[in-house]
Amino acid sequence: MDSGRDGRVRVRRVYDPVERADGARVLVDRLWPRGLAKDKAHLDDWLKAVAPSRELREWYGHDPERFDDFAERYRTELAEPERAEALDRLRDLAAHGPLTLLTAVRDVPHGHVQVLADAVLG
């Protein structure tokens, strides 16, 4: 799955095969993806700090009906210092070439990574 995001920022599952167009590959989940060996991930970075808090993740529970509220709450979290610093790192990477945000979430369109990609492009 590739969500384009204007060519600078792509959104894909970490389990998808590596592609040449990926550019910098950054895992943006707080937890390491199940069943994926670290040497098979082909990551340039893992920015746990930019992921939603455990509390927000648990409240959301990947319920599509809560996505809009989740997105609003997550954008608020992204303003917190540690997350803002990680978001700036992603913006810097996107400014210097293609950036692929990677997640293990199955429902990518309703995952935090979509909100994050929009924030990177800000």
N, CA, C and O atoms as a MOPAC input file, in Angstrom:
PM7 MOZYME 1SCF
protein

 N      0.85000 1    -1.17100 1     0.00000 1
 C      0.00000 1     0.00000 1     0.00000 1
 C      0.88700 1     1.22300 1     0.00000 1
 O      1.81400 1     1.32700 1     0.80300 1
 N      0.60900 1     2.14000 1    -0.89100 1
 C      1.33300 1     3.39600 1    -0.97800 1
 C      0.31200 1     4.49300 1    -1.09300 1
 O     -0.53800 1     4.47800 1    -1.98300 1
 N      0.39500 1     5.42500 1    -0.21100 1
 C     -0.60800 1     6.46000 1    -0.22600 1
 C     -0.06800 1     7.74500 1    -0.82500 1
 O     -0.65300 1     8.80300 1    -0.59400 1
 N      1.01300 1     7.70400 1    -1.57900 1
 C      1.46600 1     8.83100 1    -2.37000 1
 C      1.88100 1    10.05900 1    -1.58800 1
 O      3.07500 1    10.34600 1    -1.49700 1
 N      0.96400 1    10.77600 1    -1.03500 1
 C      1.16400 1    11.97500 1    -0.22400 1
 C      2.01800 1    13.00400 1    -0.94600 1
 O      2.88500 1    13.61000 1    -0.31600 1
 N      1.81800 1    13.22400 1    -2.21200 1
 C      2.47200 1    14.23800 1    -3.05300 1
 C      3.87400 1    13.82700 1    -3.49500 1
 O      4.62500 1    14.67200 1    -3.98200 1
 N      4.24000 1    12.58700 1    -3.34500 1
 C      5.53400 1    12.10500 1    -3.79900 1
 C      6.64400 1    12.23400 1    -2.77400 1
 O      7.65000 1    11.53200 1    -2.87300 1
 N      6.49000 1    13.10800 1    -1.79600 1
 C      7.53700 1    13.28500 1    -0.79300 1
 C      7.36400 1    12.35700 1     0.38400 1
 O      8.34800 1    11.89600 1     0.96200 1
 N      6.11500 1    12.07500 1     0.74900 1
 C      5.83500 1    11.24400 1     1.92000 1
 C      4.91500 1    10.10100 1     1.50500 1
 O      3.80800 1    10.31600 1     1.01300 1
 N      5.39800 1     8.89700 1     1.71500 1
 C      4.61000 1     7.69600 1     1.43200 1
 C      4.21600 1     7.04600 1     2.75000 1
 O      4.89500 1     7.19200 1     3.76600 1
 N      3.10700 1     6.32900 1     2.70600 1
 C      2.61500 1     5.58300 1     3.85900 1
 C      2.50000 1     4.13400 1     3.43400 1
 O      1.81200 1     3.81900 1     2.46200 1
 N      3.17700 1     3.24300 1     4.16600 1
 C      3.16100 1     1.82300 1     3.81600 1
 C      3.21200 1     0.98500 1     5.07900 1
 O      3.57800 1     1.45700 1     6.15600 1
 N      2.83600 1    -0.26800 1     4.91200 1
 C      2.98400 1    -1.20800 1     6.02400 1
 C      4.43100 1    -1.67400 1     6.06900 1
 O      5.06700 1    -1.84600 1     5.02900 1
 N      4.93800 1    -1.87400 1     7.25100 1
 C      6.32300 1    -2.28800 1     7.43400 1
 C      6.56200 1    -3.68700 1     6.86200 1
 O      7.70200 1    -4.06200 1     6.58600 1
 N      5.48800 1    -4.45600 1     6.68500 1
 C      5.60300 1    -5.81200 1     6.14000 1
 C      5.67800 1    -5.81600 1     4.61000 1
 O      6.01000 1    -6.84000 1     4.01300 1
 N      5.37200 1    -4.67900 1     3.97000 1
 C      5.43600 1    -4.60200 1     2.50600 1
 C      6.88600 1    -4.68500 1     2.05200 1
 O      7.79100 1    -4.26900 1     2.77600 1
 N      7.11200 1    -5.22500 1     0.84700 1
 C      8.49100 1    -5.29300 1     0.33800 1
 C      9.09400 1    -3.89300 1     0.15800 1
 O      8.39000 1    -2.93400 1    -0.16000 1
 N     10.38900 1    -3.80400 1     0.36700 1
 C     11.10600 1    -2.54600 1     0.16800 1
 C     11.03100 1    -2.17700 1    -1.30600 1
 O     11.14900 1    -3.03500 1    -2.18000 1
 N     10.83300 1    -0.88900 1    -1.56900 1
 C     10.81700 1    -0.38900 1    -2.94800 1
 C     11.85500 1     0.70800 1    -3.09300 1
 O     12.16300 1     1.42000 1    -2.13700 1
 N     12.38000 1     0.83500 1    -4.27200 1
 C     13.38100 1     1.85700 1    -4.56600 1
 C     12.88700 1     3.25400 1    -4.23200 1
 O     13.65000 1     4.08900 1    -3.74700 1
 N     11.60900 1     3.50800 1    -4.49200 1
 C     11.03500 1     4.84300 1    -4.29700 1
 C     10.80400 1     5.18100 1    -2.82900 1
 O     10.37800 1     6.29300 1    -2.51800 1
 N     11.07500 1     4.24400 1    -1.91700 1
 C     10.80300 1     4.47800 1    -0.50100 1
 C     11.61000 1     5.64000 1     0.07900 1
 O     11.11700 1     6.35600 1     0.95000 1
 N     12.80800 1     5.83000 1    -0.37900 1
 C     13.66400 1     6.84700 1     0.23700 1
 C     13.97200 1     6.44500 1     1.66500 1
 O     14.25100 1     5.27800 1     1.94000 1
 N     13.92300 1     7.40700 1     2.57400 1
 C     14.16100 1     7.11700 1     3.99200 1
 C     12.96700 1     6.34000 1     4.53900 1
 O     11.82000 1     6.76500 1     4.39800 1
 N     13.24700 1     5.20800 1     5.15900 1
 C     12.19300 1     4.33800 1     5.70600 1
 C     12.20400 1     4.45800 1     7.22700 1
 O     13.17900 1     4.10400 1     7.88900 1
 N     11.08600 1     4.97200 1     7.76700 1
 C     11.01900 1     5.24100 1     9.20200 1
 C      9.79000 1     4.56100 1     9.80100 1
 O      8.65700 1     4.81900 1     9.39200 1
 N     10.03300 1     3.69800 1    10.76700 1
 C      8.95000 1     3.07500 1    11.51400 1
 C      8.42500 1     4.09300 1    12.50700 1
 O      9.19800 1     4.69600 1    13.25000 1
 N      7.09700 1     4.29100 1    12.52300 1
 C      6.50300 1     5.31300 1    13.38200 1
 C      5.50900 1     4.71800 1    14.37700 1
 O      4.58500 1     5.40000 1    14.82000 1
 N      5.69600 1     3.46800 1    14.72100 1
 C      4.89400 1     2.78500 1    15.74500 1
 C      5.67500 1     2.75100 1    17.04800 1
 O      6.90600 1     2.72800 1    17.03800 1
 N      4.96700 1     2.74800 1    18.16200 1
 C      5.61600 1     2.67700 1    19.46900 1
 C      6.15900 1     1.27000 1    19.74200 1
 O      7.21200 1     1.12000 1    20.36200 1
 N      5.44500 1     0.25000 1    19.28100 1
 C      5.84100 1    -1.14100 1    19.52000 1
 C      6.45900 1    -1.74600 1    18.26700 1
 O      6.07800 1    -1.40300 1    17.14800 1
 N      7.41600 1    -2.64900 1    18.46600 1
 C      8.02600 1    -3.34100 1    17.33100 1
 C      6.97900 1    -4.26500 1    16.69800 1
 O      6.23800 1    -4.93300 1    17.42000 1
 N      6.90500 1    -4.31500 1    15.36700 1
 C      5.91500 1    -5.15000 1    14.67200 1
 C      6.11500 1    -6.63900 1    14.94600 1
 O      7.23100 1    -7.15700 1    14.89000 1
 N      5.01000 1    -7.30800 1    15.24200 1
 C      5.05500 1    -8.74700 1    15.51100 1
 C      5.55100 1    -9.52800 1    14.30600 1
 O      5.18100 1    -9.26100 1    13.16200 1
 N      6.40400 1   -10.50500 1    14.60400 1
 C      6.85600 1   -11.43100 1    13.57700 1
 C      7.85500 1   -10.86900 1    12.58800 1
 O      8.17200 1   -11.53600 1    11.60300 1
 N      8.35900 1    -9.67600 1    12.81200 1
 C      9.30700 1    -9.06500 1    11.88400 1
 C     10.69100 1    -9.00700 1    12.52800 1
 O     10.88500 1    -8.37600 1    13.56700 1
 N     11.63400 1    -9.67200 1    11.89700 1
 C     13.01100 1    -9.63400 1    12.38900 1
 C     13.59800 1    -8.25200 1    12.10100 1
 O     13.37200 1    -7.69100 1    11.02900 1
 N     14.33700 1    -7.71600 1    13.04100 1
 C     14.88400 1    -6.36500 1    12.87400 1
 C     15.75200 1    -6.23800 1    11.62700 1
 O     15.74500 1    -5.19200 1    10.97900 1
 N     16.49500 1    -7.27900 1    11.28400 1
 C     17.35100 1    -7.19900 1    10.10200 1
 C     16.55300 1    -7.28200 1     8.79600 1
 O     17.09600 1    -6.99300 1     7.72900 1
 N     15.29900 1    -7.66600 1     8.86000 1
 C     14.44700 1    -7.75500 1     7.66700 1
 C     13.64100 1    -6.48100 1     7.43400 1
 O     12.99700 1    -6.33700 1     6.39400 1
 N     13.67000 1    -5.56100 1     8.38500 1
 C     12.82800 1    -4.36100 1     8.29700 1
 C     13.40700 1    -3.29400 1     7.36100 1
 O     12.66000 1    -2.49500 1     6.79400 1
 N     14.72100 1    -3.27900 1     7.20100 1
 C     15.37700 1    -2.29900 1     6.33100 1
 C     14.95600 1    -0.87500 1     6.67800 1
 O     14.46200 1    -0.13100 1     5.83100 1
 N     15.16300 1    -0.51400 1     7.94200 1
 C     14.77500 1     0.80400 1     8.43400 1
 C     15.95700 1     1.76100 1     8.45600 1
 O     17.10200 1     1.35800 1     8.66400 1
 N     15.65900 1     3.01800 1     8.24200 1
 C     16.64900 1     4.06400 1     8.45500 1
 C     16.52500 1     4.63800 1     9.85500 1
 O     17.48500 1     5.16800 1    10.41300 1
 N     15.31700 1     4.52200 1    10.41800 1
 C     15.10500 1     5.04400 1    11.76400 1
 C     13.82400 1     4.42500 1    12.33100 1
 O     12.98000 1     3.91700 1    11.59300 1
 N     13.70700 1     4.48200 1    13.64000 1
 C     12.49300 1     4.06600 1    14.33900 1
 C     12.19600 1     5.16700 1    15.33800 1
 O     12.87500 1     5.29400 1    16.35700 1
 N     11.17900 1     5.96000 1    15.04100 1
 C     10.82800 1     7.08600 1    15.89500 1
 C      9.59800 1     6.75200 1    16.73500 1
 O      8.47200 1     7.10600 1    16.38700 1
 N      9.83700 1     6.07200 1    17.83300 1
 C      8.75300 1     5.69400 1    18.74900 1
 C      8.06600 1     6.93400 1    19.32000 1
 O      6.86200 1     6.92400 1    19.57700 1
 N      8.83200 1     7.98500 1    19.51200 1
 C      8.31700 1     9.17700 1    20.18300 1
 C      7.18200 1     9.84400 1    19.41600 1
 O      6.38000 1    10.56100 1    20.01600 1
 N      7.09400 1     9.63100 1    18.12500 1
 C      6.07300 1    10.29500 1    17.32200 1
 C      4.75400 1     9.51900 1    17.29600 1
 O      3.74900 1    10.01500 1    16.78600 1
 N      4.75900 1     8.32600 1    17.83600 1
 C      3.54600 1     7.49700 1    17.86100 1
 C      2.56400 1     8.02900 1    18.91100 1
 O      2.96400 1     8.71700 1    19.85000 1
 N      1.28400 1     7.70600 1    18.74300 1
 C      0.30300 1     8.11200 1    19.75900 1
 C      0.60300 1     7.46200 1    21.10700 1
 O      1.21500 1     6.39600 1    21.17900 1
 N      0.16700 1     8.11400 1    22.14900 1
 C      0.35700 1     7.55800 1    23.48700 1
 C     -0.40900 1     6.24400 1    23.63600 1
 O     -1.35300 1     5.96400 1    22.89800 1
 N      0.02200 1     5.46000 1    24.60000 1
 C     -0.66200 1     4.19800 1    24.88400 1
 C     -2.12100 1     4.46000 1    25.24500 1
 O     -3.02200 1     3.74300 1    24.81000 1
 N     -2.33200 1     5.48900 1    26.04000 1
 C     -3.69800 1     5.81500 1    26.46800 1
 C     -4.59500 1     6.16000 1    25.27500 1
 O     -5.73600 1     5.70500 1    25.19500 1
 N     -4.07300 1     6.95600 1    24.36200 1
 C     -4.86200 1     7.33300 1    23.18500 1
 C     -5.10300 1     6.11900 1    22.29600 1
 O     -6.20800 1     5.93100 1    21.78800 1
 N     -4.08900 1     5.30500 1    22.10800 1
 C     -4.22500 1     4.08500 1    21.28900 1
 C     -5.29000 1     3.16900 1    21.86000 1
 O     -6.13300 1     2.65000 1    21.12800 1
 N     -5.25000 1     2.97200 1    23.17800 1
 C     -6.22100 1     2.08700 1    23.82200 1
 C     -7.63100 1     2.65900 1    23.74500 1
 O     -8.59000 1     1.91800 1    23.52600 1
 N     -7.76500 1     3.97900 1    23.92500 1
 C     -9.08900 1     4.60500 1    23.81000 1
 C     -9.64500 1     4.42100 1    22.39100 1
 O    -10.81600 1     4.08600 1    22.21200 1
 N     -8.80000 1     4.64200 1    21.40500 1
 C     -9.22400 1     4.55600 1    20.00500 1
 C     -9.61700 1     3.12700 1    19.61800 1
 O    -10.67400 1     2.90400 1    19.02700 1
 N     -8.76700 1     2.17700 1    19.95300 1
 C     -9.04100 1     0.77600 1    19.64500 1
 C     -9.26200 1     0.49900 1    18.16700 1
 O     -9.90200 1    -0.49400 1    17.82100 1
 N     -8.75400 1     1.34500 1    17.29400 1
 C     -8.89200 1     1.21100 1    15.83500 1
 C    -10.35200 1     1.10800 1    15.41100 1
 O    -10.69300 1     0.36700 1    14.48900 1
 N    -11.20800 1     1.86100 1    16.09800 1
 C    -12.63100 1     1.92800 1    15.76100 1
 C    -12.80900 1     3.06600 1    14.75800 1
 O    -12.68600 1     4.23400 1    15.12500 1
 N    -13.10000 1     2.74000 1    13.48900 1
 C    -13.23100 1     3.78700 1    12.46300 1
 C    -14.22200 1     4.89500 1    12.83100 1
 O    -14.07200 1     6.03100 1    12.38200 1
 N    -15.21600 1     4.57700 1    13.63200 1
 C    -16.18600 1     5.60000 1    14.04000 1
 C    -15.55600 1     6.65600 1    14.95300 1
 O    -16.08000 1     7.76300 1    15.08000 1
 N    -14.44300 1     6.31400 1    15.58200 1
 C    -13.74100 1     7.25200 1    16.47000 1
 C    -12.57600 1     7.95100 1    15.76400 1
 O    -11.86500 1     8.73600 1    16.39100 1
 N    -12.37200 1     7.68300 1    14.48600 1
 C    -11.16200 1     8.17500 1    13.81000 1
 C    -11.03500 1     9.69300 1    13.85700 1
 O     -9.95200 1    10.20100 1    14.14700 1
 N    -12.09700 1    10.42500 1    13.58500 1
 C    -11.99200 1    11.88700 1    13.57400 1
 C    -11.58600 1    12.42600 1    14.94100 1
 O    -10.73500 1    13.31000 1    15.03500 1
 N    -12.19500 1    11.89400 1    16.00200 1
 C    -11.81300 1    12.31000 1    17.35800 1
 C    -10.37600 1    11.88700 1    17.67200 1
 O     -9.61000 1    12.63400 1    18.27900 1
 N    -10.03300 1    10.67300 1    17.24500 1
 C     -8.66800 1    10.18900 1    17.44200 1
 C     -7.67300 1    11.12300 1    16.75600 1
 O     -6.67100 1    11.51600 1    17.35400 1
 N     -7.95100 1    11.47600 1    15.49700 1
 C     -7.03800 1    12.32500 1    14.72900 1
 C     -6.84000 1    13.67700 1    15.42200 1
 O     -5.72100 1    14.18500 1    15.48900 1
 N     -7.91000 1    14.24500 1    15.92700 1
 C     -7.82300 1    15.53100 1    16.62300 1
 C     -6.96900 1    15.40200 1    17.88700 1
 O     -6.10500 1    16.23900 1    18.14900 1
 N     -7.21800 1    14.35500 1    18.66200 1
 C     -6.44000 1    14.13600 1    19.89700 1
 C     -4.97200 1    13.85100 1    19.57800 1
 O     -4.08000 1    14.30300 1    20.29600 1
 N     -4.72400 1    13.11100 1    18.51100 1
 C     -3.34500 1    12.78600 1    18.12700 1
 C     -2.60800 1    14.04900 1    17.67100 1
 O     -1.44200 1    14.24000 1    18.01400 1
 N     -3.27400 1    14.90200 1    16.90700 1
 C     -2.64500 1    16.16100 1    16.49500 1
 C     -2.25200 1    16.99100 1    17.72800 1
 O     -1.21000 1    17.64700 1    17.73500 1
 N     -3.08800 1    16.95300 1    18.75800 1
 C     -2.76500 1    17.65800 1    20.00600 1
 C     -1.51600 1    17.04600 1    20.64000 1
 O     -0.63300 1    17.76800 1    21.10200 1
 N     -1.44700 1    15.72100 1    20.66100 1
 C     -0.25500 1    15.05300 1    21.21400 1
 C      1.00600 1    15.41000 1    20.42900 1
 O      2.08200 1    15.54200 1    21.01100 1
 N      0.87800 1    15.56700 1    19.11700 1
 C      2.04800 1    15.87500 1    18.28800 1
 C      2.68400 1    17.21800 1    18.63500 1
 O      3.82100 1    17.48600 1    18.24500 1
 N      1.95900 1    18.05900 1    19.36600 1
 C      2.51000 1    19.35000 1    19.78800 1
 C      3.35100 1    19.22900 1    21.06300 1
 O      4.06700 1    20.16300 1    21.42300 1
 N      3.26800 1    18.08300 1    21.74600 1
 C      4.06700 1    17.87400 1    22.95200 1
 C      5.55100 1    17.83400 1    22.57500 1
 O      5.89500 1    17.32900 1    21.50700 1
 N      6.43500 1    18.35800 1    23.43100 1
 C      7.84900 1    18.53500 1    23.06100 1
 C      8.53800 1    17.31400 1    22.44600 1
 O      9.15500 1    17.43400 1    21.38700 1
 N      8.44900 1    16.15500 1    23.07800 1
 C      9.15500 1    14.98000 1    22.54600 1
 C      8.60600 1    14.58200 1    21.17400 1
 O      9.37200 1    14.26000 1    20.26500 1
 N      7.27600 1    14.60700 1    21.02700 1
 C      6.67600 1    14.25500 1    19.74700 1
 C      6.96800 1    15.33300 1    18.69200 1
 O      7.22300 1    15.01300 1    17.53000 1
 N      6.93100 1    16.59100 1    19.09400 1
 C      7.21300 1    17.69000 1    18.16900 1
 C      8.63700 1    17.58900 1    17.62300 1
 O      8.88100 1    17.86600 1    16.44900 1
 N      9.56400 1    17.19700 1    18.47600 1
 C     10.95500 1    17.02200 1    18.03900 1
 C     11.05900 1    15.88800 1    17.01600 1
 O     11.75500 1    16.02300 1    16.00900 1
 N     10.37600 1    14.78200 1    17.26900 1
 C     10.37700 1    13.65900 1    16.32000 1
 C      9.68600 1    14.06500 1    15.01500 1
 O     10.13300 1    13.67900 1    13.93500 1
 N      8.61100 1    14.83100 1    15.10400 1
 C      7.91400 1    15.31300 1    13.90700 1
 C      8.83500 1    16.21400 1    13.08900 1
 O      8.84900 1    16.13100 1    11.86100 1
 N      9.59600 1    17.06600 1    13.75300 1
 C     10.57100 1    17.91500 1    13.04800 1
 C     11.61100 1    17.06700 1    12.32700 1
 O     12.03100 1    17.39800 1    11.21800 1
 N     12.02300 1    15.97600 1    12.95800 1
 C     12.98900 1    15.05900 1    12.31900 1
 C     12.39500 1    14.49500 1    11.02500 1
 O     13.08500 1    14.41100 1    10.00900 1
 N     11.11200 1    14.10800 1    11.06400 1
 C     10.44900 1    13.58500 1     9.86200 1
 C     10.33600 1    14.66600 1     8.78000 1
 O     10.53700 1    14.39100 1     7.59700 1
 N     10.01900 1    15.87200 1     9.18600 1
 C      9.93100 1    16.98000 1     8.21500 1
 C     11.27600 1    17.22800 1     7.55100 1
 O     11.34700 1    17.49100 1     6.35000 1
 N     12.33900 1    17.14300 1     8.33700 1
 C     13.68000 1    17.32300 1     7.79100 1
 C     13.99700 1    16.22600 1     6.77100 1
 O     14.53400 1    16.51000 1     5.70000 1
 N     13.67000 1    14.99100 1     7.09800 1
 C     13.90000 1    13.88800 1     6.16100 1
 C     13.10400 1    14.09300 1     4.87600 1
 O     13.62500 1    13.87300 1     3.78300 1
 N     11.83800 1    14.51400 1     5.00000 1
 C     10.99000 1    14.72700 1     3.82500 1
 C     11.51100 1    15.87700 1     2.96500 1
 O     11.33100 1    15.87100 1     1.74700 1
 N     12.15000 1    16.85400 1     3.58700 1
 C     12.68600 1    17.99300 1     2.84800 1
 C     13.89700 1    17.61400 1     2.00400 1
 O     14.23500 1    18.31000 1     1.04600 1
 N     14.55000 1    16.50900 1     2.36000 1
 C     15.77800 1    16.10300 1     1.68000 1
 C     15.59800 1    14.90200 1     0.76500 1
 O     16.58400 1    14.36800 1     0.25800 1
 N     14.38300 1    14.47000 1     0.54400 1
 C     14.15700 1    13.33000 1    -0.35000 1
 C     12.90900 1    12.58300 1     0.04500 1
 O     12.22700 1    12.96100 1     0.99700 1
 N     12.60700 1    11.52700 1    -0.67800 1
 C     11.40800 1    10.75500 1    -0.35200 1
 C     11.47700 1    10.19200 1     1.07000 1
 O     12.54400 1     9.83000 1     1.56500 1
 N     10.32000 1    10.13100 1     1.70400 1
 C     10.19400 1     9.60100 1     3.05500 1
 C      9.04100 1     8.61700 1     3.06100 1
 O      7.95300 1     8.92000 1     2.57100 1
 N      9.27800 1     7.43700 1     3.61600 1
 C      8.21800 1     6.44700 1     3.76600 1
 C      7.99900 1     6.20900 1     5.24900 1
 O      8.89800 1     5.78100 1     5.97100 1
 N      6.76700 1     6.50100 1     5.68700 1
 C      6.35600 1     6.24500 1     7.06300 1
 C      5.80600 1     4.83200 1     7.12100 1
 O      4.89200 1     4.48400 1     6.37400 1
 N      6.35600 1     4.03000 1     7.99800 1
 C      6.00200 1     2.61700 1     8.08500 1
 C      5.24800 1     2.32100 1     9.36600 1
 O      5.55900 1     2.85500 1    10.43100 1
 N      4.25100 1     1.46000 1     9.24100 1
 C      3.43400 1     1.05800 1    10.37700 1
 C      3.05700 1    -0.41200 1    10.23700 1
 O      3.06000 1    -0.96300 1     9.13600 1
 N      2.73700 1    -1.03100 1    11.35100 1
 C      2.24700 1    -2.40700 1    11.33200 1
 C      0.71800 1    -2.44900 1    11.32200 1
 O      0.13000 1    -3.51900 1    11.16800 1
 N      0.08000 1    -1.30400 1    11.48500 1
 C     -1.38400 1    -1.22900 1    11.53700 1
 C     -1.98600 1    -1.82200 1    10.26900 1
 O     -1.53500 1    -1.53000 1     9.16200 1
 N     -3.00200 1    -2.65200 1    10.43900 1
 C     -3.65700 1    -3.27900 1     9.27500 1
 C     -4.52400 1    -2.30200 1     8.50800 1
 O     -4.49400 1    -2.27300 1     7.27700 1
 N     -5.30200 1    -1.49700 1     9.23000 1
 C     -6.22300 1    -0.54800 1     8.61000 1
 C     -5.50300 1     0.79100 1     8.46400 1
 O     -5.74500 1     1.72500 1     9.22800 1
 N     -4.63200 1     0.86700 1     7.49300 1
 C     -3.79900 1     2.05800 1     7.31800 1
 C     -4.62800 1     3.33500 1     7.14100 1
 O     -4.27000 1     4.35600 1     7.72800 1
 N     -5.72000 1     3.32900 1     6.35900 1
 C     -6.48600 1     4.56800 1     6.20000 1
 C     -7.06000 1     5.12500 1     7.51200 1
 O     -7.34100 1     6.32000 1     7.60800 1
 N     -7.23000 1     4.26800 1     8.50800 1
 C     -7.73000 1     4.72200 1     9.81000 1
 C     -6.65500 1     4.64800 1    10.89000 1
 O     -6.96900 1     4.56000 1    12.07700 1
 N     -5.41600 1     4.68200 1    10.49100 1
 C     -4.31300 1     4.60800 1    11.43600 1
 C     -3.67200 1     5.96800 1    11.66500 1
 O     -3.90000 1     6.91900 1    10.91800 1
 N     -2.87400 1     6.03400 1    12.70600 1
 C     -2.19700 1     7.27500 1    13.05900 1
 C     -1.25900 1     7.76500 1    11.96500 1
 O     -0.98700 1     8.96200 1    11.86400 1
 N     -0.77100 1     6.85400 1    11.15500 1
 C      0.22200 1     7.20200 1    10.14700 1
 C     -0.35000 1     8.16000 1     9.09500 1
 O      0.39500 1     8.95700 1     8.52500 1
 N     -1.64400 1     8.09500 1     8.83200 1
 C     -2.26900 1     9.03800 1     7.89200 1
 C     -2.25400 1    10.45600 1     8.47300 1
 O     -1.92600 1    11.42100 1     7.78200 1
 N     -2.60700 1    10.56000 1     9.73200 1
 C     -2.58700 1    11.86100 1    10.41400 1
 C     -1.17100 1    12.38600 1    10.46400 1
 O     -0.93800 1    13.57600 1    10.25100 1
 N     -0.22600 1    11.51100 1    10.74400 1
 C      1.17600 1    11.88100 1    10.82500 1
 C      1.70200 1    12.37300 1     9.47500 1
 O      2.40800 1    13.37900 1     9.41800 1
 N      1.36700 1    11.68000 1     8.40500 1
 C      1.81300 1    12.10300 1     7.07100 1
 C      1.31000 1    13.50400 1     6.75900 1
 O      2.05300 1    14.31800 1     6.21100 1
 N      0.06800 1    13.79600 1     7.09600 1
 C     -0.47400 1    15.13600 1     6.88100 1
 C      0.28300 1    16.16300 1     7.72700 1
 O      0.54000 1    17.27700 1     7.26900 1
 N      0.63500 1    15.79400 1     8.95000 1
 C      1.37300 1    16.70300 1     9.82200 1
 C      2.78100 1    16.96600 1     9.28300 1
 O      3.28300 1    18.08600 1     9.37900 1
 N      3.41000 1    15.94800 1     8.72300 1
 C      4.74900 1    16.12400 1     8.14500 1
 C      4.68600 1    17.11500 1     6.99400 1
 O      5.55000 1    17.98100 1     6.85700 1
 N      3.66100 1    16.97900 1     6.17500 1
 C      3.52700 1    17.87900 1     5.02400 1
 C      3.01500 1    19.25700 1     5.43300 1
 O      3.17900 1    20.23500 1     4.70500 1
 N      2.38800 1    19.31800 1     6.61900 1
 C      1.86600 1    20.48200 1     7.27900 1
 C      1.66200 1    21.68600 1     6.47700 1
 O      1.21700 1    22.70700 1     6.99900 1

